[in-house]
């Protein structure tokens, strides 16, 4: 399980519908809204 960096929800990497790659790492999201928030300013959330 991966933690959504926006809302903190746990997301199953195998079934995740929303992902983004930043800094050579794949980030997993619970929703399109969390993904969009991350992609507007990834360096703020990619820690």
N, C-alpha and C positions, 0 to 999 in steps of 0.2 A: 504494500500500500504506500502511496505517496500523498504528501500533504499539499493541498491546494494552497499556493503561497498568498492568495488573496483573502479567502474566507476561513482557511484552516481546516476545511472538510477533508476527510481521508478519501482518496480516489484509488480504485483498483487500476493499476497500470495496464493490465491485460484487456480491460473493457472500456478504457477511457475514450470518450468521443472527442474531447477537446484537449489538444496538446500544442505546445510551442517549443521551439528550440532556441535557446539563448546561451551564449557562452559555452557552447559545446555540450550543453546538458538539455535533456528533454524535461519540460515542466508539464505537469498534469493538472487539469482543471475540472471542476464539477459542472460548469456551465459555460455557455458562450459569453455571458456577461463577465465572468471572472477572467476568461481568456482575453477578452477585449481590454479590460482594465490593465492586465499585465502587459499586453503588447503596446499600450500607449506609453508606458514608462518602465520597461523591464528592469533596468538597473536599480530601481527603487525597491523592487520585490525580490530580485534574485540574490539571495543571501545564503 
